[in-house]
């Protein structure tokens, strides 16, 4: 059979290899390596990150995937892909309430949740020196662009199918962008009262230098 396999080809051995060349194709267990650019924060600069989970955000007219990544420092980093005129990587890290208080004036922060949703959020002058690990994630000023957008968070991957109706964790989304749209503050308020605050950095797809498929 060995000779016949060589002569006619072994179909099993000729199965096409998985091509991994775009972040939208990433699955749990895959890995990426990022550029060594000084424009990237230490949590991303030159790092190798492994995909731990793919989850889904569902809105009225669209849904988007989110990849949870983890590197050597064991800090979770969240990634999505946003399409405008072109595609951008959106990297996010969560910040605790204590850090929010170090970054922003809480009275200004509270205005984010008040109508008409036109809050302006200014970074505290001492924020970068107090939290140097977040310095690259921060802009001096943010302007609100999203107010109470309703959606559902799903822990499972629904890139190839629609999420089950009535499932998922409902939340309201708020977002503020920097003037150059390179950074954002994103907030998710869940019905349970849990609130997630994230600092987001927008980067070109070319910041991913290599892809490695998982086992």
PyMOL commands that set and color helices and strands:
alter all, ss='L'
color gray80, all
select helices_A, chain A and resi 2-8+23-25+97-103+106-113+127-130+132-137+205-207
alter helices_A, ss='H'
color red, helices_A
select strands_A, chain A and resi 31-34+48-58+63-70+76-83+87-95+120-122+141-154+169-178+183-190+195-204+208-212
alter strands_A, ss='S'
color yellow, strands_A
deselect
rebuild
show_as cartoon
